[in-house]
Amino acid sequence: MKQSRLMSMVESLANVLVGYVVAVVTQMAVFPLFGLAVTVTENLLIGLIFTTVSIVRSYALRRGFEALRVRQSARASSTISQ
């Protein structure tokens, strides 16, 4: 069964939210081990920056792989029609 667009959006939002929470909690645990003292607000902002970068990275990779798929599909179609 195919996933609906709504459920794809819900899954995507859940993934981003969970990733953000994991990032902030990890920062709060790891930063002090390296002598980095940041406030909760700074941790939240750093997490937001990394989450934004992750979303952009994921989108770029997804579009890149889709472009490869389309290119390969077009190549296969032209080979078949010859």
DSSP file with accessible surface (Angstrom, degrees, kcal/mol):
  #  RESIDUE AA STRUCTURE BP1 BP2  ACC     N-H-->O    O-->H-N    N-H-->O    O-->H-N    TCO  KAPPA ALPHA  PHI   PSI    X-CA   Y-CA   Z-CA
    1    1 A M              0   0  239      0, 0.0     2,-0.2     0, 0.0     0, 0.0   0.000 360.0 360.0 360.0 139.3    0.0    0.0    0.0
    2    2 A K        -     0   0  193      1,-0.1     2,-0.3     0, 0.0     0, 0.0  -0.546 360.0-115.0 -81.2 142.3    1.2    3.5   -0.9
    3    3 A Q        -     0   0   93     -2,-0.2    -1,-0.1     1,-0.1     2,-0.0  -0.605  32.1-120.5 -78.1 136.3    1.8    6.1    1.8
    4    4 A S     >  -     0   0   61     -2,-0.3     4,-2.2     1,-0.1     5,-0.2  -0.284  19.5-114.7 -71.3 160.3   -0.5    9.1    1.6
    5    5 A R  H  > S+     0   0  231      1,-0.2     4,-2.3     2,-0.2     5,-0.2   0.890 117.2  54.2 -61.6 -38.7    0.9   12.6    1.1
    6    6 A L  H  > S+     0   0  125      1,-0.2     4,-2.6     2,-0.2    -1,-0.2   0.937 109.7  45.7 -61.9 -46.0   -0.5   13.5    4.6
    7    7 A M  H  > S+     0   0   95      1,-0.2     4,-2.8     2,-0.2    -1,-0.2   0.863 109.8  55.2 -68.6 -31.7    1.2   10.6    6.3
    8    8 A S  H  X S+     0   0   48     -4,-2.2     4,-2.4     2,-0.2    -1,-0.2   0.920 110.2  46.7 -62.9 -41.3    4.4   11.4    4.4
    9    9 A M  H  X S+     0   0  109     -4,-2.3     4,-2.8     2,-0.2     5,-0.2   0.929 112.3  49.4 -66.1 -43.8    4.2   15.0    5.8
   10   10 A V  H  X S+     0   0   70     -4,-2.6     4,-2.6     1,-0.2     5,-0.2   0.933 112.6  48.1 -61.0 -44.4    3.5   13.7    9.3
   11   11 A E  H  X S+     0   0  116     -4,-2.8     4,-2.5     1,-0.2    -1,-0.2   0.929 112.3  49.1 -62.2 -44.0    6.5   11.3    9.1
   12   12 A S  H  X S+     0   0   65     -4,-2.4     4,-2.2     2,-0.2    -2,-0.2   0.927 112.8  46.4 -62.9 -45.6    8.7   14.0    7.8
   13   13 A L  H  X S+     0   0  107     -4,-2.8     4,-2.7     2,-0.2    -1,-0.2   0.907 112.5  50.6 -64.5 -40.9    7.7   16.4   10.6
   14   14 A A  H  X S+     0   0   50     -4,-2.6     4,-2.9    -5,-0.2     5,-0.3   0.918 109.6  51.6 -62.8 -41.6    8.1   13.7   13.3
   15   15 A N  H  X S+     0   0  118     -4,-2.5     4,-2.4    -5,-0.2    -2,-0.2   0.926 112.0  45.6 -61.2 -44.4   11.6   12.9   11.9
   16   16 A V  H  X S+     0   0   47     -4,-2.2     4,-2.5     2,-0.2    -2,-0.2   0.930 114.1  48.5 -65.9 -44.4   12.6   16.6   12.1
   17   17 A L  H  X S+     0   0  112     -4,-2.7     4,-2.4     2,-0.2    -2,-0.2   0.943 113.6  45.6 -62.9 -46.7   11.2   17.0   15.6
   18   18 A V  H  X S+     0   0   89     -4,-2.9     4,-2.7     1,-0.2     5,-0.2   0.921 112.7  51.9 -63.4 -42.4   12.8   13.9   17.0
   19   19 A G  H  X S+     0   0   34     -4,-2.4     4,-2.5    -5,-0.3    -1,-0.2   0.903 109.5  49.8 -60.8 -40.5   16.1   14.8   15.3
   20   20 A Y  H  X S+     0   0   56     -4,-2.5     4,-2.6     2,-0.2     5,-0.2   0.945 112.0  46.8 -63.7 -47.3   16.0   18.3   16.9
   21   21 A V  H  X S+     0   0   78     -4,-2.4     4,-2.7     1,-0.2     5,-0.3   0.931 113.1  49.2 -62.2 -44.5   15.3   16.9   20.4
   22   22 A V  H  X S+     0   0   82     -4,-2.7     4,-2.6     1,-0.2    -1,-0.2   0.922 111.3  50.5 -61.4 -42.4   18.1   14.3   20.0
   23   23 A A  H  X S+     0   0   26     -4,-2.5     4,-2.6    -5,-0.2    -2,-0.2   0.936 112.4  45.3 -61.9 -46.8   20.5   17.0   18.8
   24   24 A V  H  X S+     0   0   13     -4,-2.6     4,-2.5     2,-0.2    -2,-0.2   0.935 114.6  47.3 -65.6 -44.6   19.8   19.3   21.8
   25   25 A V  H  X S+     0   0   88     -4,-2.7     4,-1.6    -5,-0.2    -1,-0.2   0.924 113.0  49.8 -63.3 -41.2   19.9   16.5   24.4
   26   26 A T  H  X S+     0   0   70     -4,-2.6     4,-3.0    -5,-0.3     5,-0.3   0.927 110.4  50.1 -63.5 -44.0   23.2   15.3   22.8
   27   27 A Q  H  X S+     0   0   13     -4,-2.6     4,-2.6     1,-0.2    -1,-0.2   0.922 108.3  52.6 -59.2 -44.4   24.7   18.8   22.9
   28   28 A M  H  < S+     0   0   82     -4,-2.5    -1,-0.2     1,-0.2    -2,-0.2   0.827 116.7  39.9 -64.1 -28.8   23.7   19.3   26.5
   29   29 A A  H  < S+     0   0   64     -4,-1.6     4,-0.4    -5,-0.2    -2,-0.2   0.859 123.6  36.4 -85.0 -37.9   25.5   16.0   27.4
   30   30 A V  H >X S+     0   0   53     -4,-3.0     4,-0.9    -5,-0.2     3,-0.9   0.871 102.0  67.4 -89.2 -39.9   28.6   16.3   25.1
   31   31 A F  G ><>S+     0   0   42     -4,-2.6     5,-2.5    -5,-0.3     3,-1.5   0.905  99.3  52.0 -52.4 -46.6   29.4   20.0   25.2
   32   32 A P  G >45S+     0   0   83      0, 0.0     3,-1.7     0, 0.0    -1,-0.3   0.841 100.4  63.6 -61.6 -28.4   30.5   20.0   28.9
   33   33 A L  G <45S+     0   0  140     -3,-0.9    -2,-0.2    -4,-0.4    -3,-0.1   0.776 107.9  42.9 -64.3 -23.2   32.8   17.1   28.2
   34   34 A F  G <<5S-     0   0  156     -3,-1.5    -1,-0.3    -4,-0.9    -3,-0.1   0.176 123.3-104.2-106.1  13.0   34.7   19.4   25.9
   35   35 A G  T < 5S+     0   0   68     -3,-1.7     2,-0.7     1,-0.2    -2,-0.1   0.700  72.6 144.6  74.9  19.3   34.6   22.4   28.3
   36   36 A L      < -     0   0   91     -5,-2.5     2,-0.7    -6,-0.2    -1,-0.2  -0.829  30.9-166.0 -95.2 117.8   32.0   24.2   26.3
   37   37 A A        +     0   0  101     -2,-0.7     2,-0.3    -3,-0.1    -6,-0.0  -0.913  19.0 160.2-106.3 110.6   29.6   26.1   28.5
   38   38 A V        -     0   0   51     -2,-0.7     2,-0.1   -10,-0.1    -2,-0.0  -0.946  36.3-114.4-128.4 153.3   26.4   27.3   26.7
   39   39 A T     >  -     0   0   78     -2,-0.3     4,-2.6     1,-0.1     5,-0.2  -0.300  32.8-106.2 -78.0 168.8   23.0   28.3   27.9
   40   40 A V  H  > S+     0   0   88      1,-0.2     4,-2.6     2,-0.2     5,-0.2   0.922 123.0  52.5 -60.7 -42.1   19.8   26.4   27.2
   41   41 A T  H  > S+     0   0   95      1,-0.2     4,-2.4     2,-0.2    -1,-0.2   0.921 109.3  48.6 -60.8 -43.4   18.8   29.1   24.7
   42   42 A E  H  > S+     0   0   89      1,-0.2     4,-2.9     2,-0.2     5,-0.2   0.906 110.3  51.9 -63.8 -40.6   22.1   28.7   22.9
   43   43 A N  H  X S+     0   0    7     -4,-2.6     4,-2.5     1,-0.2    -2,-0.2   0.913 109.9  49.2 -60.2 -42.9   21.7   25.0   22.9
   44   44 A L  H  X S+     0   0   71     -4,-2.6     4,-2.0     2,-0.2    -2,-0.2   0.912 113.2  46.6 -64.0 -41.6   18.3   25.3   21.3
   45   45 A L  H  X S+     0   0   98     -4,-2.4     4,-2.4     2,-0.2    -2,-0.2   0.908 111.9  49.9 -68.1 -42.0   19.6   27.8   18.7
   46   46 A I  H  X S+     0   0   43     -4,-2.9     4,-2.6     1,-0.2     5,-0.2   0.934 111.3  50.1 -60.9 -44.0   22.5   25.5   17.8
   47   47 A G  H  X S+     0   0    0     -4,-2.5     4,-2.4    -5,-0.2    -2,-0.2   0.899 109.4  51.5 -60.0 -40.1   20.2   22.6   17.5
   48   48 A L  H  X S+     0   0   88     -4,-2.0     4,-2.5     2,-0.2    -1,-0.2   0.913 109.4  49.7 -64.8 -41.1   17.9   24.6   15.2
   49   49 A I  H  X S+     0   0  107     -4,-2.4     4,-2.5     2,-0.2    -2,-0.2   0.950 113.2  45.4 -62.7 -48.8   20.9   25.6   13.0
   50   50 A F  H  X S+     0   0  121     -4,-2.6     4,-2.4     1,-0.2    -2,-0.2   0.881 112.3  52.2 -64.4 -35.3   22.0   21.9   12.7
   51   51 A T  H  X S+     0   0   16     -4,-2.4     4,-2.4    -5,-0.2    -1,-0.2   0.926 109.5  49.2 -66.0 -42.0   18.4   20.8   12.1
   52   52 A T  H  X S+     0   0   76     -4,-2.5     4,-2.4     2,-0.2    -2,-0.2   0.933 111.5  48.9 -62.8 -44.6   18.1   23.4    9.3
   53   53 A V  H  X S+     0   0   87     -4,-2.5     4,-2.8     1,-0.2    -1,-0.2   0.916 110.8  51.8 -60.9 -40.8   21.4   22.2    7.7
   54   54 A S  H  X S+     0   0   46     -4,-2.4     4,-2.7     2,-0.2    -1,-0.2   0.902 108.8  49.7 -63.6 -41.2   20.2   18.6    8.0
   55   55 A I  H  X S+     0   0   79     -4,-2.4     4,-2.5     2,-0.2    -1,-0.2   0.939 112.9  46.7 -63.5 -45.7   16.9   19.4    6.2
   56   56 A V  H  X S+     0   0   92     -4,-2.4     4,-2.7     2,-0.2    -2,-0.2   0.928 113.7  49.0 -63.3 -44.1   18.7   21.2    3.4
   57   57 A R  H  X S+     0   0  141     -4,-2.8     4,-2.5     1,-0.2     5,-0.2   0.940 112.1  48.1 -60.2 -46.7   21.2   18.4    3.1
   58   58 A S  H  X S+     0   0   44     -4,-2.7     4,-2.5     1,-0.2    -1,-0.2   0.917 112.6  48.4 -62.3 -43.3   18.5   15.7    3.0
   59   59 A Y  H  X S+     0   0  151     -4,-2.5     4,-2.7    -5,-0.2     5,-0.2   0.935 111.4  49.8 -62.6 -46.2   16.5   17.7    0.4
   60   60 A A  H  X S+     0   0   59     -4,-2.7     4,-2.5     1,-0.2    -2,-0.2   0.919 112.9  46.5 -62.3 -43.6   19.6   18.2   -1.9
   61   61 A L  H  X S+     0   0   93     -4,-2.5     4,-2.8     2,-0.2     5,-0.2   0.924 112.1  50.9 -63.8 -43.2   20.5   14.5   -1.7
   62   62 A R  H  X S+     0   0  173     -4,-2.5     4,-2.0    -5,-0.2    -2,-0.2   0.923 113.2  44.8 -60.8 -45.2   16.9   13.4   -2.4
   63   63 A R  H  X S+     0   0  128     -4,-2.7     4,-2.4     2,-0.2    -1,-0.2   0.886 112.2  53.1 -67.7 -37.9   16.7   15.7   -5.4
   64   64 A G  H  X S+     0   0   37     -4,-2.5     4,-2.1    -5,-0.2    -2,-0.2   0.935 110.8  45.7 -62.0 -45.6   20.1   14.6   -6.7
   65   65 A F  H  X S+     0   0  138     -4,-2.8     4,-2.4     2,-0.2    -1,-0.2   0.875 111.3  53.1 -67.3 -33.8   19.1   10.9   -6.5
   66   66 A E  H  X S+     0   0   60     -4,-2.0     4,-2.7    -5,-0.2    -2,-0.2   0.917 107.6  51.2 -66.6 -39.6   15.8   11.7   -8.2
   67   67 A A  H  X S+     0   0   47     -4,-2.4     4,-2.6     1,-0.2    -2,-0.2   0.913 110.2  49.6 -63.2 -40.7   17.7   13.5  -11.0
   68   68 A L  H  X S+     0   0   78     -4,-2.1     4,-2.8     2,-0.2     5,-0.2   0.920 110.7  50.1 -61.7 -43.1   19.9   10.4  -11.4
   69   69 A R  H  X S+     0   0  129     -4,-2.4     4,-2.6     1,-0.2    -2,-0.2   0.936 111.9  47.1 -62.1 -44.6   16.9    8.1  -11.5
   70   70 A V  H  X S+     0   0   72     -4,-2.7     4,-2.6     2,-0.2    -1,-0.2   0.922 112.6  49.8 -64.1 -42.8   15.2   10.3  -14.2
   71   71 A R  H  X S+     0   0  143     -4,-2.6     4,-2.3     1,-0.2    -2,-0.2   0.930 113.0  46.1 -63.0 -44.2   18.4   10.4  -16.2
   72   72 A Q  H  X S+     0   0  122     -4,-2.8     4,-2.5     2,-0.2    -1,-0.2   0.896 112.4  51.2 -65.9 -38.1   18.9    6.6  -16.0
   73   73 A S  H  X S+     0   0   59     -4,-2.6     4,-2.4    -5,-0.2    -2,-0.2   0.914 110.7  48.1 -64.9 -42.1   15.2    6.1  -16.9
   74   74 A A  H  X S+     0   0   57     -4,-2.6     4,-2.3     2,-0.2    -2,-0.2   0.909 111.9  49.9 -65.5 -39.9   15.5    8.4  -20.0
   75   75 A R  H  X S+     0   0  144     -4,-2.3     4,-1.9     1,-0.2    -2,-0.2   0.919 111.3  48.5 -64.8 -41.9   18.7    6.6  -21.1
   76   76 A A  H  X S+     0   0   51     -4,-2.5     4,-2.2     1,-0.2    -2,-0.2   0.901 111.2  51.0 -65.8 -38.7   16.9    3.2  -20.7
   77   77 A S  H  X S+     0   0   67     -4,-2.4     4,-2.1     1,-0.2    -1,-0.2   0.900 109.7  49.1 -65.6 -40.7   13.9    4.4  -22.7
   78   78 A S  H  X S+     0   0   51     -4,-2.3     4,-0.7     1,-0.2    -1,-0.2   0.871 110.5  51.4 -69.8 -32.0   16.1    5.7  -25.5
   79   79 A T  H >< S+     0   0   91     -4,-1.9     3,-0.6    -5,-0.2    -2,-0.2   0.918 110.7  48.4 -68.4 -40.4   18.0    2.4  -25.7
   80   80 A I  H 3< S+     0   0  142     -4,-2.2    -2,-0.2     1,-0.2    -1,-0.2   0.896 109.7  51.8 -66.6 -39.5   14.7    0.5  -25.9
   81   81 A S  H 3<        0   0   98     -4,-2.1    -1,-0.2    -5,-0.2    -2,-0.2   0.644 360.0 360.0 -76.7 -12.2   13.3    2.7  -28.6
   82   82 A Q    <<        0   0  189     -4,-0.7    -3,-0.1    -3,-0.6    -4,-0.0  -0.134 360.0 360.0 -81.9 360.0   16.3    2.3  -30.9
